[in-house]
Amino acid sequence: MLPLELSLAIVLIIGTLCQWLAWRVRLPAILFLLVAGLLSGPVSGWLDPDAVFGDLLMPMVSLSVAIILFEGSLTLNISEIRGVGRVVQRMISIGALVTWVIVAVATHYLFDFSWQISALFGAVVIVTGPTVIVPMLRSVRPTRKVANILRWEGIAIDPIGALMAVMTYEFILASSEGEALGHVFLLFFQTVFVGLGAGLASGYVLGKLLSRDWLPEYLHNMASLALVLLSFSASNAIAHESGLLTVTVMGMWLANQRSVDIHPILNFKEHLSLLLISVLFVVLAARINLDQLAEIGWNAVWLLLALQFLARPAKVLVSTLGLDVSWRERGLLAWIAPRGIVAAAISALFADNLVAIGYEEAALLVPLTFTIIIGTVVLQSATSRFIARALKVTEPSPRGFLIVGANAFSRAVAEALKEHDFRCVLADSSREDIRTARMAGLETYYGNPVSEHAEIHLDLAGVGGLLAMSRQRYVNVIAALHYRQDFGPRRIYRLASDLSRRQSEKHQVTQGYRGSQLFGEEVTYGDVIRLVNRGWEIRSTRLTEEFSWEQYRVKHGENCLPLFVIDGKGWVTPFTAGESLEPTAGCTVLSLLPDDIPDA
């Protein structure tokens, strides 16, 4: 057996390679992590997590799940969830109960599990998860309405599913000790009371520490992590398995406090969650016993089919009944519901304890959960694009832009393109610029557009290109590299910085990676900002047979900076360095002009 430190290093390398491969092929990383874990553990035999980690394995899994749930709950802003409509509210409440019941019944009769273990498994597979849904949505490109429902369901259902699983587990423990039903409910309410109380108290304390500057900024992340782990562990010590509810409530409390800036913490937790997910999946998959996989056999396939063709459609039908959701949209909603990290981690967390108190069939919970995860991810990734097209619920060819930078010029561009029905999303880490953009009625994303949070929460429906126009040169370059895979190299555009004009060729990023340079060889960010500050405005002019492109240029001369051309088919193309655009009659030209020049 390899030394512990070498095993950990290899697992991290494997996790990194799997995440990279998932990014390259635009599939959920969970699929590659599971395969890597199976190859590392039961197939090759070089990784034995129980022997490597010993008694620390399950505490490590438990604490990792707590951090992942806390990070997920930090995104649960109540006002935003209300905004996505009653469909999501139903899907995470009554719809979740429908899934729970159907899966529990199917599991009981297919595997002859006890009703207790069947109910626990039904609760475990309620969750979907944004880490598996978002990559699928980017490949499928459903309509914005469907994409928002699925994305918010994945965000909100994780802590709810975890809570339902914890409550079911607590019920099983109490009933196994022969307690009266009243005592079982007493323990249930005790768990809920402790979880809610500890979560609110911890969230309040952490919120005060962050908002009142009682800690230096460089300690915010460390203090947050320490308090999350302390709250989780202390809550579990008071009431068994109440810690998951504690960290979920704690994160939701912070997410809904306007006085607390959670974005630095959220960025840190995103990176930490990515690390933990990569390690957890490899380690947990390596613990699977091939004999147990063979034991569940074809019944696992029948359970997958029951989940896909019975439980999910029933959930969607109940959740959308009487609401403004077409049958085509219901069809795609009923097909896409891949399972993710929370289901895998929770099943591993509870299985060993249940086997220890006499529920031998609980040993099959982990391989059965992993089979469902692999089955849903593979089946839905391979077929969802075809089904979305067949149902005609895919977005038309995306014509809008993700604009990196919410400065004055970027806002002017977004407003001008919005007037012509092009969707533009402004992304920036400047709170002031984002606030100004929102007040102007523009769509915004506050944060780093290449962060893990953006991968999950940045809605790119209808967006097919990038305009990197931030004042920060390195942000433009990184964004251009990051979104090449999403939009293609020919739809990546970058505004040059003043520094790049002075740099020699050997210090500049290759043209193929940084994208086409916007508006000409000599135009930089500083130039356009100075023009906007002098009062220049973006105006649109439609060319005709009587007023051609040549006449347009003669009229305006040097008092004009051409920006975009909208052709007769409704496609917009920026003017770029090295490319000669010749707009014809019927095209619309958007240019930056002085405010004292009358419209054409």
N, C-alpha and C positions, 0 to 999 in steps of 0.2 A: 504494500500500500504506500502511496506517495505521502511525503510529509504534509502536514496541515497547511503550512504557508504556501507550498508549491501547488497544492490542490486548489486553494483559494485563488491564486494568481491565474491558474489555467481556467477556472470557472469564469473569472472576470473577462479573460480574453475571449472565451467562447461566447459569453453574453454580448460583448462588444461586436464581434463578427456577425452574430445573429441580427443585432439591431441594424448594423450597416447593410446586411443583405436585404432585410425588410425594407429599408429606405430605398435601396436601389430598385427593387421590383415592385414597390408600393403595395405590399401585403402586410397584414398584421404580424408584428415581430413574434407574437406568442406562438405562431405556427413553427417557426424555425427554432425557437427556444425549447419547445416541447420535443421536437425531433432530436435536437442536440442532447437534451437530457436523457432521452431513451437510449441513444447511441453511447453516451458516456457511462450510463449505469447498467441497466439489465442486459444490453447487447454486448458491449465490450468488457464490462466489469471493472474498469479502472477507477470508477468513482462510486464509493459506498458512503453516502452522506451520514448514515447513522454511525459508522465507524470513524469517519473523519471528524464530525462535529460532536459526537457523543451526546451527553445530556444537554448541551447547549442548542441542539438543533431546533426543538420545538419552541423554546423561549425566543430564539432568533426569528422563527417564522411568525410567532405571535406578535412580537414588537414590530416586525416589518409590516404586517397587516395593519397594525395600528397607525403607522406612519402613512401608509398608502391611503387608508380611509380618511385620515385627517387632511391629507392633501386634496383628496377628492371633495370633501365637504367644504373646503375653503372656496370652492367655486360655486357653492349653492346660495347665490344671492336670491332671496325670496322674490324680489320685484322682477328679476329676469325670468324666473320659473313661471311666475304668473303670466308673464308676457307671451309665453309660447302656447297658451290656450288650455282649454279644458281637456284636450286629448291626452296631453302628458300627465296631467293630474290624475286622470282616470287610469292611465296605464301603470302608474306607480302605486296605485291604491287597489281598486277593485280588480283591475287587470292582473296585478301581481297575485292576488288571491286566487283568481281563476287558474293561472299557471301552476300555482302551488298545489291546488287540489288535483288537477288533471295529472300532473307529473307524479304526485304521491300515489295516486290510484294505479297508474300504469306501472310504476316501480314495484308496488306491492304484488301485483298479479304476474308480472313478468319474471321477477327474481325471487318471489316468495319471501321477501323481506318482511320483518315486523312492521306494523303500522307506524311505530315510532321512528324507525330508521327511514322508512319510505317518506314520512313527512319531513324529516330533516333533509333528505336529498332533494325533495321538492322545493324547499326553501333555499337550498344552496344554488340551484340552477335558475332561480328567478333572475339573478343579475345578468346584465349584458356587459356593459363597460365601455367607456369612450376610447380606451386604448386599442380596442379591436374594431370598433365601429367606424371611427373616423378615417383610418386608411381605406376601409371598404367604401365609404361614401365618396372619397376622392376618386376612386376608380370607377364607381357606378355613375356618379354625377346625377342623382335624382333631382327632382324639382326642389326648390328651396323649402317649400312647406314640408315635404316628406323628410328632407335632410335635417331640418330643425327639430322635428318631432323625435326622430331616432337619436340625434345627438343629445338632446336634453333628457330623453328617457335613460340613455346610457349613463349620464352624469348623476341623475337623481336616484336611480334604482340601486346603485352600489351600496350606499349606507342603509337603505331600507331593506334590501335583501339580506345584508349582513345582520341587521337587527332581528329580522324574522328567523334567520337561522340560529342566532344566539338564543332567542326565546324558545324555539323548539328544542334546542339542546338542553336548556335549563329545565324544561318540562320533562324531558326524558330522564335527566338525572334525579329529579325529585320523585318521579313515579317509580323509578327503579329501586328506590329506598323504601317503597311501600307506604309512602306518605298519602294522607287523605287528599282528595281533590282540592279541598279548601286550602290545605297547606301548599299544594303545588301553585295555586294562584297567588298565595301570599308571597312565595319565593319569586314568582314572575313579577309581581308589582314591586317587590323589594329591588329586584334587578333594574327595573325601569326607573324607580325612584332614585336609586343611587347613581345610575348612569346619567340621568337628566341633571340631578343636583350637582354631581361632580363636574359634568361637562360645562354647565352654566358658570359654576364657581371658577373653574380653571380658565374658561374663556374670558371671564371678567378680569381676573388677575392679570392674564397675559395682555389683554387689551390695555389695561392701565399702564403696565410696564412699557408698552410700545408707544402709546399716545402721549404720555407725560414725560418722556425722555428721562426716565429713571435709569436707563441703561444706555451705554454708548452704542452707536449704530453697529459697530463691528461685532457686538455680542447679541444682537437681536436673533439671528438664526440659531446660534448655539443655545440661547436661553429658551427659545421656542421649542426646539427639539427636546431639550431636557425636561421642560414642563409637560410636553405631550407624553413622553415616556413615563414620567412620574405619575401623572394623572391616570394613565392607562393601568399601570401596575397597582397603584393604591386603590383604584376603583375595583379591580379584580380581587384584591385582598379583602375588601369589605363585602362585596357581593359577587359571587362567582360569575365570570364572563360578562360583567357589566362594563368592562373597559372599552369594548368596541363602540358601545353606545356613547360612552363618555367622550371619546375623541371625535366622534361624528358631531355631537352637539357642540363641542368646543370649537370645531372648525366652522360650523354654521353660524355660531354666535359672532365670531370674528368677521366672517364674510359679510355680515349685515350691520356692522358698526361703521358709520361714516367717518368717525374720528380716528379710525385705525387704518393705516396704510399697510395692507397685507401683501402688496405686490413683491417686495423684496423677499419676504418669507416664502411666498408662493413659488417664486423662481428657485429658491434654494430647495424647497420640498419637491419640486418637479424633478430636479436633477437627482436628488436622493431617491425618489420613487422610481425613477428610471433604472438606477443602479440596483435597487432592491428587487424590482420586477425581473430584471435580467438574471440575477443570481437565484431568486426563488424558483423560477420556472425550471431552470436547469437542475437545481438541487431536488425539487419535489418530483420532477419527472424521472430523475435517476433512482428514486426510491420505489418506483413501480415494479411490481413482481410480474414477470412474464406469465407465470402460471395463473396469477389472478386475472390477467388480461384474457388468457385462454378460457378461464372459468366463466367469465361473463359472456363470452362468445357472441353468437348471433342475437341474443336477447338485447345486447347493447344497441345493435342496429335497429331493432324494433322500437326500443325506447327513444332513440334519436328520431325515428320517423314519427312517433307519437308526439314528440316535442315540436317537430317541424310542421307537421300537417294537421295536428289536432289542438295542442295547447296554445301555440302562438296564434293561429287564426282565431281561436275562440277568444283569446285575450284582446286582440285587435277589434273583433266584432263588438264585444261588450264595451270596450273603451271608446269606440267611435259612433255607437248607436245614437241616432238623432242629431249628430254634429255634422258640420260642413266638411265632410271627407268623402271623396268620390270612391266608387268601387275599385277603380284603378289604383288609387293611392292606398286603399286598404289592402289590396293585393300585394303591393311591394312592402308595406309595413309588416304584413303577415309573414313575409319571407325572410327579412333581414333581422336577425337577433343572435349574433355570435356571442358565445360565453368567453369570459376572460379571467384575469388574475385573481379577483376576489373569490370566485367560485373555487378555483384550485386551492388557494391558501386556506380558506375556511374548512373545506373538506379534510385537508391534511391536519388542521388544527384539532378537529373534533374526533377523527377516526380512532386514533390510538387510545384516547380516554374512554371511548365507548366500548372498544374491544376489552379493555381492562375490567369493565364492570359487567361483562357477560354478553354483550351484543356482538357476537362473532361475525355477523354479516357486515358490520361496520368496516371490516377490513377491506371490503370491496368498494367503499365510498370513493377513495382516491382514484383507482384505475377507472371506475365508472365515470367520475367527473371529468377526468382527462380525455376519455373517449368521446364524451359529449362535446368538450371544447374543440378537439381536433375535428370531429365530424361537422359541427356547425361552421367552423371557420373555413374548412376546405370546401364543403358543399356550397356555402353561400358566396364565398369568394369566386368560385368558378362559374356560378350561374346568375348572380344578381344583376350583372350588366345586361345579359341577354333578356332576363325577365323584365327589367326596367324598360328596355327598349320595346319589348313586346306589349307591355302595358301602356306605352307612350307616356311615361312619367319621368322622362329624362329631361334635363335642361337642354335648350337649344345650344348651338355652338356658343361657348362663353365669349362674350365680347367686352366685358368690363375689365377693370384694372385694380390690382392691389397697389396702392401708392405708399411707398415707404417714406415717412416724413409728413408731418402735418403742419409745416410752416406756411407762411402767407401765400407763397407761390403754389404750393401743393394744394392748398385749399381752393385757390382760384381755378386751378386745373380741374379739380373734382367738381366744383360747381358748374363749370362750363360743360363738362362731359355729362353731368347729371341732367342738364337741360335738354340734352339730345338722347336721353333714356339709356345711357351707359352706366352700369352700376360701378361705383368706385368705393373702395374701403381704404380709409387712411389709417396707417399703423405707425405709432410713435410711442416712445417712452417719456415724452415731455407732457406732464400733466396739463400745463398751461395751454400748449398748442392743441391738445386733444379736447380740452374744455371749449376752446374757441371754435373748433371744428364742429363740435356737437351743438353749440348754440346756433351755428349756421345751418343746422339741419342735415349735416353730412354723416355718413356712416363711419364709425371709427372702431379701432381696436387699440386699447391702451396697454402697451407692453412691447416686448421685443418680438418682432414678427417671425423670428427663427427659433423661438423658445419652444419647449415641450408644451407649455400652456397654449401657445398659438396653434400647435398641431391639432389640439383637441377643440379649442374654442373659437378659433378664427374661421368664420364662415366664408368660404370661397365660392359659394354657388353663383354661377353666372360670371365668374371672374376668370379671364383667360390670359392675362398678361401682367407684367410687373413694370411699374415706373419707380425706380429707385432714385428718390430726389431728397434724401435726408441731408441735413447739414453735416452729418458725420460720415466721412468718406468710407470708413471701414464697415459701417452698417450697410451702405449701398453694395459694397463688394460681397459681403457675406450673404446678403439677401439674394443677390444675383446668382451666386453659386447654389444657394439652398433651393431656389424655386425653378431652376433649370429643368429639374425632373418633372415638375408639375405642369409648367407652361410650354416647355420646349425652348431651345436657345434662341429661336427667332422671335420670341415674344418677350424677351428680357431687355429692358431699356434702362439706361443709367445716365443721370445728369452728372457731368464732370465737376470735380471740385476745383477750387482755385489752386490747391497744392499740385494737382496732377498736371496743370499747365506748366509748372516749373520743374517737374521731375524729369529725369532722363529716362530713356526707354527701358533700361535695365531694372528700374525700380517700379515699373508699372505692371499690373496684372494683365495677363494675356487677354486680348480682345474677346476670344471665344468664351471666356469665363465671366468677364465683367459685363457683358451685354453691349448692345449697340448704344453709341453715345448720342444723347438727345440734342436735337435742335442745331447741330453744327459743330465743326471742329473747335471753334473759338468760344463757344458759349459755356459758361460755368454757373455753378450755383450762386456765386456772388453776383454775377451779372444779372440774373433774372430777379433776384431779391432786390437789387438796387432799382431796377425798373419798376417793380411793384411798389416799392416805397416812394417812388417819384409819381405814383398815380397811374401808371400804365394799367390797362385792363385787357382781359381776354374777350375778344369779340368774334362772332361767327359771320361768315359771308358765303352766300350760295353763288357759285359760278354759273353763268349762262352762256349761250352762244354770243350774246351781245356784250357780256362782261367776262372775258376770259382770264386765265391765270396770268398771262403776260400783261394784260391791262391792269390787273390787280396789283402786280409788282411795280409797274410804272407809277401807278397812283400813289402808293404808299412809300416807295423807295426805301431809304434806310430807317424810316420811322415805323418799322414793322419787324416783328420776329415771328415767322410762321412756326406754329407748334404741331398742329394735327390736320389731317385730311380725312373727312368722312365721305366714303364713296356712295354711289347710288344703291348699293346692296346693304348699306348700314354698317359697314366695317370701318373702324377707325385705325389710322396708321400715323405714327409720329414722324415728323421730319427728323432724320438722323444724319450723322456725319458719314460721308462716303456713299450715301444713297441719294439718287436724284428722283424726287417725286414731281410728277407733272400732272396736277389735278386737271380734270376735264369738266366740261359742262355737266351740271347735275351734282357735282361734288360740293361739299361744304368745307371751307377752310377756317380753322380756328387760329387766330394770331394774337400776339401781345402788342397792343397799340396804345399810343398816348391818349389820355382822356379828352384832349381838345381836338382830336380828329373825328369828324362825323362818320357815321356808319355808311357803308357803300350801298 
